[in-house]
């Protein structure tokens, strides 16, 4: 028993917590690193202990097969696997650590898989066809939202046909009596959130102006903002937060008003229409447009909350003016605290959208920082929820062309340079994008003189494009909570909402019988305990034998 306790304390002692740094600007240098490298790392026993700790963590996992009362889907837009790797190092270096062994919050989730992201008609996907897949359970064509692949991009007639509409997990949750919420750092009418509530042949028909600019009739081709406010399931979403006020406001809205200019040609103020519609149902409704309004006392007592915090996309976390808008973590907190009042549980979609926006401009620093902000929101959600009744899934819609290459020394600044074959270049770079014009003489460019502390620094790309493209790589899926063990292996992206629906027994998942599976939960738990006990005894006895030898 004494040996077992000693082993437990030994394993527990090697745990290293990497905290979020309070630094607003990146000031990491190898010279100031706190753990480069730890002295113990030169001893093989350190790695043995580390492995035992990891093994025990996995043995402690057990299958949670309860019915999920709550569902939360976190979507890191464009959060490729290289982005995750670089962001975890960036996170550690924010705390003046080498960073390679840091962890983003969701990397602690017990189950991980891979998602295949292609569209029906494209090898490399966009955020619209992927949204239709991971929210609606159906793969679709590039650029289309909430419709089957029979709808070609731009074909309004086909997208208006209800037979071609794809209903999402947002609708399934509402039909099951659950409260629902949408949170994003992009326009709330952008492709990722819009895949849950709209049916559109083009992701860019976000306002009636957008429709008119393509020489189409907005009365025949309803824009996405209108669909959110007037149609189900958008009509019944309890919490809506993001950017994109101009898509909801008329052109005659005063530019110097707190809400800023609008672009709607129909003269309709959809924000005011939202407020009046809720009042007509005798519901309390609160519209807010800045951080102060969202964090006001009793905000979660409202039946409905609608927050639009920028005219277009929300600002990057590192921008100085961003303190006027709520963080993704703050929006997530308000959304969860409001939805926790729902007696039948809830479904919440949260998107860290600016990871993608930064990559498109070759701004890797901003992309990594937005990934850390995304991780903070997930960490908060874990603290506010119970693993026994809340399934949390974290994934991305598609990858990007970011690469992490060369042979940088351990603890090298992830935002800096590496040297190989007498050439110095950035560790992070892109296949294509707008920065290629700045590095036409890249072979002779002296990267040592560049200011990598600036979050606006654009990293090198090979081929000149106005915007860097997406990547076709598989993306990661992380899960915790009821039935999270099903998110392992290689998944088609459209399977994600079906597993979530199965866990909560809603939508298509309501047709599947969970009772038999639930009866096995106690057995699974007991088997997990017995397996852990056997391994523990095996390891303990083995160490005793080695010690005697």
DRENBAVEX-552632 format. One record per residue (C-alpha): x, y negated, z negated; residue in three letters. Coordinates in nm, 2 decimals, always signed. Each point is the difference from the previous one (the first is absolute). Last residue first. Layout:
N
- X/Y/Z/ala
...
This chain:
549
- +1.75/+0.59/+0.94/unk
- -0.21/-0.09/-0.31/unk
- -0.11/-0.33/+0.16/unk
- -0.10/+0.18/+0.32/unk
- -0.21/+0.25/-0.19/unk
- -0.18/-0.28/-0.20/unk
- -0.05/-0.20/+0.33/unk
- -0.17/+0.30/+0.16/unk
- -0.22/+0.07/-0.30/unk
- -0.13/-0.36/+0.01/unk
- -0.04/+0.01/+0.38/unk
- -0.20/+0.32/+0.00/unk
- -0.20/-0.10/-0.31/unk
- -0.10/-0.33/+0.18/unk
- -0.08/+0.18/+0.32/unk
- -0.23/+0.24/-0.18/unk
- -0.17/-0.27/-0.19/unk
- -0.05/-0.22/+0.31/unk
- -0.16/+0.30/+0.18/unk
- -0.22/+0.07/-0.30/unk
- -0.11/-0.36/-0.02/unk
- -0.07/-0.03/+0.37/unk
- -0.20/+0.33/-0.01/unk
- -0.21/-0.14/-0.29/unk
- -0.08/-0.32/+0.19/unk
- -0.09/+0.20/+0.32/unk
- -0.22/+0.23/-0.20/unk
- -0.17/-0.30/-0.16/unk
- -0.06/-0.15/+0.34/unk
- -0.13/+0.32/+0.16/unk
- -0.36/-0.07/-0.08/unk
- +0.04/-0.34/+0.17/unk
- +0.08/+0.18/+0.33/unk
- -0.32/+0.20/-0.01/unk
- -0.21/-0.31/-0.08/unk
- +0.16/-0.22/+0.27/unk
- -0.24/+0.12/+0.28/unk
- +0.06/-0.19/+0.32/unk
- -0.29/-0.20/+0.16/unk
- +0.07/-0.29/-0.23/unk
- +0.34/-0.03/+0.16/unk
- -0.16/-0.12/+0.33/unk
- -0.12/-0.31/-0.19/unk
- +0.07/+0.03/-0.37/unk
- +0.13/+0.28/-0.22/unk
- +0.27/-0.22/-0.16/unk
- +0.29/+0.24/+0.07/unk
- -0.16/+0.10/+0.34/unk
- -0.04/-0.36/+0.10/unk
- +0.37/-0.06/-0.08/unk
- +0.10/+0.30/+0.20/unk
- -0.22/-0.12/+0.29/unk
- +0.14/-0.35/-0.02/unk
- +0.36/+0.14/+0.05/unk
- -0.07/+0.25/+0.28/unk
- +0.00/-0.28/+0.26/unk
- +0.38/-0.04/-0.04/unk
- +0.08/+0.36/+0.11/unk
- +0.18/+0.14/-0.30/unk
- +0.35/+0.16/-0.04/unk
- +0.04/+0.16/-0.34/unk
- -0.16/-0.13/-0.32/unk
- -0.31/-0.21/-0.06/unk
- -0.21/+0.29/-0.13/unk
- +0.18/-0.02/-0.34/unk
- -0.18/-0.33/-0.06/unk
- -0.32/+0.20/-0.07/unk
- -0.09/-0.23/-0.29/unk
- +0.28/-0.24/-0.09/unk
- +0.32/-0.10/+0.16/unk
- +0.10/-0.04/+0.37/unk
- +0.29/-0.12/+0.22/unk
- -0.02/+0.01/+0.38/unk
- +0.31/-0.08/+0.21/unk
- +0.01/-0.11/+0.36/unk
- +0.07/+0.20/+0.32/unk
- +0.21/-0.20/+0.24/unk
- -0.15/-0.17/+0.31/unk
- +0.15/-0.34/-0.08/unk
- -0.18/-0.34/+0.03/unk
- +0.13/-0.27/+0.22/unk
- +0.20/-0.31/-0.07/unk
- -0.18/-0.31/+0.12/unk
- +0.09/-0.24/+0.28/unk
- +0.23/+0.27/+0.14/unk
- +0.37/+0.00/+0.06/unk
- +0.17/+0.34/-0.01/unk
- +0.28/+0.08/-0.25/unk
- -0.11/-0.15/-0.33/unk
- +0.21/-0.17/-0.26/unk
- -0.15/-0.11/-0.33/unk
- -0.18/-0.33/-0.04/unk
- +0.08/-0.20/-0.32/unk
- -0.32/-0.17/-0.13/unk
- +0.05/+0.15/-0.35/unk
- +0.32/-0.19/-0.02/unk
- +0.26/+0.17/-0.22/unk
- +0.15/+0.17/+0.31/unk
- +0.17/-0.32/+0.11/unk
- +0.22/+0.10/+0.29/unk
- +0.37/-0.06/+0.00/unk
- +0.09/+0.37/-0.05/unk
- -0.21/+0.08/+0.30/unk
- +0.27/-0.13/+0.24/unk
- -0.16/+0.05/+0.34/unk
- +0.25/+0.15/+0.25/unk
- -0.18/+0.32/+0.09/unk
- -0.34/-0.17/-0.05/unk
- +0.07/-0.25/+0.28/unk
- -0.37/-0.02/+0.09/unk
- -0.09/-0.01/-0.37/unk
- -0.25/-0.28/-0.03/unk
- -0.20/+0.11/+0.30/unk
- -0.04/+0.35/-0.15/unk
- -0.17/-0.16/-0.30/unk
- -0.35/+0.00/+0.16/unk
- -0.04/+0.38/-0.03/unk
- +0.14/+0.34/+0.10/unk
- +0.19/+0.30/-0.14/unk
- +0.03/-0.16/-0.35/unk
- +0.29/-0.04/-0.24/unk
- +0.09/+0.06/-0.37/unk
- +0.35/+0.08/-0.11/unk
- +0.12/-0.32/+0.18/unk
- +0.31/+0.01/+0.21/unk
- +0.38/+0.00/-0.04/unk
- +0.22/+0.18/+0.25/unk
- +0.33/+0.16/-0.08/unk
- -0.13/+0.35/+0.08/unk
- -0.27/-0.05/-0.27/unk
- -0.07/-0.29/-0.23/unk
- -0.32/-0.08/-0.19/unk
- -0.19/-0.32/-0.04/unk
- -0.26/-0.15/-0.23/unk
- -0.37/+0.03/-0.09/unk
- +0.05/+0.34/-0.17/unk
- +0.29/-0.16/-0.19/unk
- +0.25/+0.28/-0.04/unk
- -0.05/+0.21/-0.31/unk
- +0.16/+0.31/+0.14/unk
- +0.22/-0.09/+0.30/unk
- -0.17/-0.07/+0.33/unk
- +0.04/+0.27/+0.27/unk
- -0.20/-0.12/+0.30/unk
- -0.37/+0.00/+0.02/unk
- -0.34/-0.10/-0.14/unk
- -0.25/-0.03/+0.28/unk
- -0.30/-0.21/+0.05/unk
- -0.21/+0.09/+0.31/unk
- -0.33/+0.00/-0.18/unk
- -0.23/+0.28/-0.14/unk
- -0.38/+0.04/+0.01/unk
- -0.31/-0.01/-0.22/unk
- +0.18/+0.03/-0.33/unk
- -0.08/+0.21/-0.31/unk
- -0.09/-0.01/-0.37/unk
- -0.29/+0.22/-0.13/unk
- -0.15/-0.05/-0.35/unk
- -0.26/+0.25/-0.12/unk
- -0.17/-0.12/-0.32/unk
- -0.17/+0.24/-0.24/unk
- +0.27/+0.19/-0.18/unk
- +0.28/-0.24/+0.09/unk
- -0.17/-0.27/-0.20/unk
- +0.02/-0.36/+0.12/unk
- +0.13/-0.34/-0.10/unk
- +0.37/+0.10/-0.04/unk
- +0.01/+0.18/+0.34/unk
- -0.17/-0.30/+0.16/unk
- +0.27/-0.23/-0.15/unk
- +0.28/+0.22/+0.15/unk
- -0.18/-0.01/+0.33/unk
- -0.01/-0.38/+0.00/unk
- +0.37/-0.01/-0.09/unk
- +0.09/+0.23/+0.29/unk
- -0.17/-0.24/+0.24/unk
- +0.21/-0.28/-0.13/unk
- +0.31/+0.21/+0.05/unk
- -0.11/+0.07/+0.35/unk
- -0.05/-0.37/+0.06/unk
- +0.36/-0.06/-0.12/unk
- +0.13/+0.26/+0.25/unk
- -0.19/-0.16/+0.29/unk
- +0.11/-0.35/-0.10/unk
- +0.37/+0.11/+0.01/unk
- -0.06/+0.19/+0.32/unk
- -0.10/-0.31/+0.20/unk
- +0.01/+0.15/+0.35/unk
- -0.32/-0.20/+0.09/unk
- -0.22/+0.31/+0.05/unk
- +0.16/+0.14/-0.32/unk
- -0.13/-0.30/-0.20/unk
- -0.36/+0.05/+0.12/unk
- +0.01/+0.37/-0.08/unk
- +0.11/-0.04/-0.36/unk
- -0.25/-0.28/-0.01/unk
- -0.30/+0.23/-0.01/unk
- +0.02/+0.15/-0.35/unk
- -0.35/+0.14/+0.02/unk
- -0.23/+0.10/-0.28/unk
- -0.32/+0.21/+0.07/unk
- -0.22/+0.07/-0.30/unk
- -0.27/+0.27/-0.04/unk
- -0.21/+0.00/-0.32/unk
- -0.15/+0.18/-0.29/unk
- -0.37/+0.09/-0.05/unk
- -0.05/-0.24/-0.30/unk
- +0.18/-0.29/+0.17/unk
- +0.16/-0.22/-0.26/unk
- +0.34/+0.13/+0.10/unk
- -0.05/-0.18/+0.32/unk
- +0.05/-0.34/-0.16/unk
- +0.32/+0.10/-0.19/unk
- +0.13/+0.18/+0.31/unk
- -0.05/-0.30/+0.23/unk
- +0.13/-0.25/-0.25/unk
- +0.32/+0.20/-0.05/unk
- +0.06/+0.07/+0.37/unk
- -0.03/-0.38/+0.07/unk
- +0.26/-0.07/-0.27/unk
- +0.24/+0.27/+0.13/unk
- -0.04/-0.13/+0.36/unk
- +0.10/-0.34/-0.13/unk
- -0.25/-0.28/-0.03/unk
- +0.05/-0.31/+0.21/unk
- +0.13/-0.34/-0.11/unk
- +0.33/+0.15/-0.10/unk
- +0.06/+0.09/+0.37/unk
- +0.11/-0.35/+0.08/unk
- +0.37/+0.09/-0.06/unk
- -0.01/+0.29/+0.24/unk
- +0.15/+0.32/-0.16/unk
- -0.34/+0.17/-0.04/unk
- -0.08/-0.05/+0.37/unk
- -0.30/-0.22/+0.07/unk
- -0.34/+0.14/+0.06/unk
- -0.12/+0.05/+0.36/unk
- -0.22/-0.27/+0.14/unk
- -0.18/-0.30/-0.17/unk
- +0.13/+0.13/-0.33/unk
- -0.15/+0.13/-0.33/unk
- -0.33/+0.16/+0.11/unk
- -0.16/+0.15/-0.31/unk
- -0.35/+0.15/-0.01/unk
- -0.12/+0.15/-0.33/unk
- -0.35/+0.17/-0.04/unk
- -0.19/+0.10/-0.31/unk
- +0.18/-0.26/-0.20/unk
- +0.13/+0.09/-0.35/unk
- +0.34/+0.05/+0.15/unk
- +0.07/-0.37/+0.02/unk
- -0.07/-0.04/-0.37/unk
- +0.30/-0.23/-0.06/unk
- +0.17/-0.14/+0.31/unk
- +0.28/+0.20/+0.16/unk
- -0.16/+0.00/+0.34/unk
- -0.08/-0.38/-0.01/unk
- +0.35/-0.09/-0.11/unk
- +0.16/+0.22/+0.27/unk
- -0.19/-0.18/+0.28/unk
- -0.31/+0.03/+0.22/unk
- -0.27/+0.14/-0.21/unk
- -0.36/+0.11/+0.08/unk
- -0.21/+0.14/-0.29/unk
- -0.32/+0.19/+0.04/unk
- -0.27/+0.08/-0.26/unk
- -0.28/+0.21/+0.15/unk
- -0.37/-0.08/+0.03/unk
- +0.00/+0.15/+0.35/unk
- -0.06/-0.34/+0.16/unk
- +0.29/-0.12/-0.21/unk
- +0.22/+0.26/+0.17/unk
- -0.11/-0.12/+0.35/unk
- +0.06/-0.37/-0.10/unk
- +0.36/+0.06/-0.10/unk
- +0.08/+0.20/+0.31/unk
- -0.16/-0.27/+0.22/unk
- +0.21/-0.26/-0.17/unk
- +0.31/+0.20/+0.09/unk
- -0.13/+0.06/+0.35/unk
- -0.02/-0.37/+0.08/unk
- -0.17/+0.01/+0.34/unk
- +0.07/-0.26/+0.27/unk
- +0.00/+0.27/+0.27/unk
- +0.35/-0.11/+0.12/unk
- +0.18/+0.14/-0.31/unk
- +0.35/-0.14/-0.04/unk
- +0.01/-0.14/-0.35/unk
- +0.23/-0.26/-0.16/unk
- +0.10/-0.01/-0.37/unk
- -0.18/+0.16/-0.29/unk
- +0.10/-0.28/-0.25/unk
- -0.13/-0.26/+0.26/unk
- +0.26/-0.19/+0.20/unk
- -0.08/+0.19/+0.33/unk
- -0.37/-0.09/-0.04/unk
- -0.22/+0.29/+0.12/unk
- -0.13/-0.10/+0.35/unk
- +0.17/+0.30/+0.16/unk
- -0.21/+0.23/-0.21/unk
- +0.13/+0.22/-0.28/unk
- +0.03/+0.38/-0.03/unk
- +0.30/+0.07/+0.22/unk
- +0.17/-0.30/-0.14/unk
- +0.00/+0.15/-0.35/unk
- +0.25/+0.27/+0.11/unk
- +0.16/+0.13/-0.32/unk
- -0.07/+0.28/-0.25/unk
- -0.26/+0.11/-0.25/unk
- -0.34/+0.17/+0.02/unk
- -0.15/+0.16/-0.31/unk
- -0.36/+0.14/-0.02/unk
- -0.03/+0.12/+0.36/unk
- -0.37/+0.02/+0.08/unk
- -0.02/-0.20/+0.32/unk
- +0.32/+0.15/+0.13/unk
- -0.16/+0.34/+0.01/unk
- -0.23/-0.10/+0.16/unk
- -0.03/-0.30/+0.22/unk
- -0.03/-0.38/-0.05/unk
- +0.31/-0.12/-0.18/unk
- +0.26/+0.25/+0.12/unk
- -0.16/+0.02/+0.35/unk
- +0.01/-0.37/+0.04/unk
- +0.38/+0.00/-0.08/unk
- +0.05/+0.27/+0.25/unk
- -0.15/-0.17/+0.30/unk
- -0.33/+0.12/+0.16/unk
- +0.04/+0.08/+0.37/unk
- -0.34/-0.08/+0.15/unk
- -0.06/-0.33/-0.18/unk
- +0.37/-0.06/+0.02/unk
- -0.02/-0.01/+0.38/unk
- +0.33/+0.09/+0.16/unk
- +0.25/-0.21/+0.19/unk
- +0.30/+0.13/-0.21/unk
- +0.02/-0.34/-0.17/unk
- -0.37/+0.03/-0.08/unk
- +0.06/+0.31/-0.21/unk
- +0.28/-0.17/-0.20/unk
- -0.21/-0.30/-0.05/unk
- -0.28/+0.22/-0.14/unk
- +0.24/+0.11/-0.27/unk
- +0.22/+0.31/-0.06/unk
- -0.03/+0.14/+0.35/unk
- +0.38/+0.09/-0.02/unk
- -0.06/+0.36/-0.10/unk
- -0.17/+0.07/+0.34/unk
- -0.27/+0.25/+0.08/unk
- -0.16/-0.08/-0.34/unk
- -0.19/+0.20/-0.26/unk
- +0.06/-0.16/-0.34/unk
- +0.00/+0.10/-0.37/unk
- +0.29/+0.22/-0.09/unk
- +0.21/-0.07/+0.31/unk
- -0.02/-0.37/-0.09/unk
- +0.23/+0.05/-0.30/unk
- +0.30/+0.11/+0.22/unk
- -0.08/-0.19/+0.32/unk
- -0.02/-0.36/-0.14/unk
- -0.34/-0.15/-0.10/unk
- +0.11/-0.04/-0.36/unk
- +0.29/-0.20/+0.15/unk
- +0.32/+0.14/-0.15/unk
- +0.10/+0.05/-0.37/unk
- -0.28/+0.26/-0.04/unk
- -0.27/+0.11/-0.25/unk
- -0.32/+0.17/+0.08/unk
- -0.24/+0.13/-0.27/unk
- -0.28/+0.25/-0.05/unk
- -0.25/+0.10/-0.27/unk
- -0.12/+0.35/+0.02/unk
- -0.36/+0.12/+0.06/unk
- +0.08/+0.30/+0.22/unk
- -0.10/-0.19/+0.31/unk
- +0.24/-0.28/-0.10/unk
- +0.29/+0.25/-0.02/unk
- -0.08/+0.15/+0.34/unk
- -0.02/-0.35/+0.15/unk
- +0.35/-0.09/-0.13/unk
- +0.12/+0.34/+0.10/unk
- -0.08/-0.10/+0.36/unk
- -0.27/+0.04/+0.26/unk
- +0.12/+0.04/+0.36/unk
- -0.23/-0.16/+0.26/unk
- -0.02/+0.14/+0.35/unk
- -0.36/+0.12/-0.03/unk
- -0.09/-0.34/-0.14/unk
- +0.07/-0.15/+0.35/unk
- +0.14/-0.35/-0.04/unk
- +0.36/+0.12/+0.05/unk
- -0.09/+0.14/+0.34/unk
- -0.14/-0.33/+0.12/unk
- +0.28/-0.20/-0.15/unk
- +0.27/+0.18/+0.21/unk
- +0.31/-0.19/-0.10/unk
- +0.20/+0.30/-0.10/unk
- -0.15/+0.32/+0.13/unk
- -0.28/+0.15/-0.21/unk
- -0.02/+0.38/+0.05/unk
- +0.28/+0.01/-0.26/unk
- -0.26/-0.04/-0.27/unk
- -0.07/-0.33/-0.17/unk
- +0.09/-0.17/-0.33/unk
- +0.26/-0.23/+0.15/unk
- +0.18/+0.00/+0.34/unk
- +0.35/-0.13/+0.08/unk
- +0.15/+0.34/+0.10/unk
- -0.27/+0.26/+0.05/unk
- -0.15/+0.22/-0.28/unk
- +0.08/+0.27/-0.25/unk
- -0.30/+0.08/-0.23/unk
- +0.00/+0.03/-0.38/unk
- -0.16/-0.34/-0.04/unk
- +0.25/-0.17/-0.24/unk
- +0.33/+0.17/+0.08/unk
- -0.09/+0.04/+0.37/unk
- -0.19/-0.32/+0.08/unk
- +0.28/-0.19/-0.18/unk
- +0.25/+0.18/+0.22/unk
- -0.18/-0.11/+0.32/unk
- +0.01/-0.35/-0.13/unk
- +0.34/-0.04/-0.16/unk
- +0.19/+0.09/+0.32/unk
- +0.13/+0.34/+0.10/unk
- +0.30/+0.14/+0.18/unk
- -0.07/+0.31/+0.21/unk
- -0.31/-0.17/+0.15/unk
- -0.33/+0.11/+0.15/unk
- -0.16/+0.20/-0.29/unk
- +0.21/-0.20/-0.25/unk
- +0.32/+0.13/-0.16/unk
- +0.05/-0.02/-0.38/unk
- +0.11/+0.34/-0.13/unk
- -0.01/-0.01/-0.38/unk
- +0.26/+0.15/-0.23/unk
- -0.05/+0.14/-0.35/unk
- +0.07/-0.08/-0.37/unk
- -0.14/+0.12/-0.33/unk
- +0.09/-0.08/-0.35/unk
- +0.00/-0.38/+0.02/unk
- +0.33/-0.16/-0.14/unk
- +0.09/-0.13/+0.35/unk
- -0.32/-0.22/-0.04/unk
- +0.18/-0.23/-0.24/unk
- +0.30/-0.07/+0.22/unk
- +0.30/+0.18/-0.13/unk
- +0.36/-0.10/-0.06/unk
- +0.28/+0.26/+0.06/unk
- +0.15/-0.20/+0.29/unk
- -0.03/-0.33/-0.17/unk
- +0.35/-0.10/-0.09/unk
- -0.15/-0.20/-0.29/unk
- -0.04/-0.37/-0.04/unk
- -0.37/+0.02/-0.08/unk
- -0.09/-0.13/+0.34/unk
- +0.26/+0.26/+0.12/unk
- -0.22/+0.28/-0.12/unk
- -0.30/-0.13/+0.19/unk
- +0.21/-0.06/+0.31/unk
- +0.12/+0.37/-0.02/unk
- -0.37/+0.11/-0.02/unk
- -0.08/-0.23/+0.29/unk
- +0.27/+0.14/+0.22/unk
- -0.13/+0.36/-0.04/unk
- -0.37/-0.10/+0.03/unk
- +0.07/-0.20/+0.31/unk
- +0.20/+0.29/+0.15/unk
- -0.32/+0.21/-0.06/unk
- -0.22/-0.24/+0.18/unk
- -0.23/-0.24/-0.18/unk
- -0.16/-0.16/+0.31/unk
- -0.31/-0.10/-0.20/unk
- +0.04/+0.14/-0.35/unk
- -0.35/+0.14/-0.06/unk
- -0.12/+0.07/-0.35/unk
- -0.32/+0.22/-0.01/unk
- -0.18/+0.01/-0.33/unk
- -0.27/+0.25/-0.08/unk
- -0.21/+0.02/-0.32/unk
- -0.22/+0.28/-0.14/unk
- +0.23/+0.27/+0.13/unk
- -0.15/+0.34/-0.07/unk
- +0.24/+0.19/-0.22/unk
- +0.26/+0.22/+0.17/unk
- +0.32/-0.14/-0.16/unk
- +0.26/+0.25/+0.08/unk
- +0.29/+0.00/-0.24/unk
- +0.33/-0.17/+0.00/unk
- +0.22/+0.07/-0.30/unk
- +0.21/+0.24/+0.22/unk
- +0.08/-0.29/+0.23/unk
- +0.12/-0.22/-0.29/unk
- +0.20/+0.29/-0.13/unk
- +0.18/+0.04/+0.33/unk
- +0.09/-0.37/+0.02/unk
- +0.14/+0.01/-0.36/unk
- +0.19/+0.31/+0.08/unk
- +0.15/-0.16/+0.31/unk
- +0.11/-0.31/-0.19/unk
- +0.16/+0.22/-0.26/unk
- +0.19/+0.19/+0.27/unk
- +0.10/-0.33/+0.16/unk
- +0.14/-0.14/-0.33/unk
- +0.17/+0.34/-0.06/unk
- +0.20/-0.05/+0.33/unk
- +0.19/-0.28/-0.17/unk
- +0.09/-0.30/+0.22/unk
- -0.36/-0.13/-0.03/unk
- +0.05/-0.04/-0.37/unk
- +0.20/-0.31/+0.05/unk
- -0.29/-0.17/+0.16/unk
- +0.09/-0.14/+0.34/unk
- -0.04/-0.29/+0.04/unk
- -0.26/-0.03/-0.28/unk
- -0.03/-0.36/-0.10/unk
- +0.07/-0.16/+0.34/unk
- +0.15/-0.35/-0.04/unk
- +0.31/+0.06/+0.23/unk
- -0.22/+0.18/+0.26/unk
- -0.20/-0.32/+0.04/unk
- -0.37/-0.05/-0.04/unk
- -0.15/-0.35/+0.01/unk
- -0.33/+0.05/+0.18/unk
- -0.25/-0.28/-0.09/unk
- -0.30/+0.01/-0.22/unk
- +0.18/+0.20/-0.27/unk
- -0.21/+0.15/-0.27/unk
- +0.13/+0.34/+0.08/unk
- -0.23/+0.30/-0.01/unk
- +0.13/+0.27/-0.24/unk
- +0.21/+0.30/+0.09/unk
- -0.05/+0.26/-0.27/unk
- +0.27/+0.26/-0.04/unk
- -0.08/+0.34/-0.14/unk
- +0.31/+0.19/-0.10/unk
- -0.10/+0.02/-0.37/unk
- -0.32/+0.19/+0.07/unk
- +0.21/+0.29/+0.12/unk
- +0.22/+0.00/-0.30/unk
- -0.30/-0.04/-0.24/unk
- -0.17/+0.30/+0.16/unk
- +0.32/+0.21/-0.01/unk
- +0.05/-0.08/-0.36/unk
- -0.36/+0.09/-0.08/unk
- +0.04/+0.33/+0.18/unk
- +0.33/+0.08/-0.18/unk
- -0.16/-0.07/-0.34/unk
- -0.29/+0.23/+0.09/unk
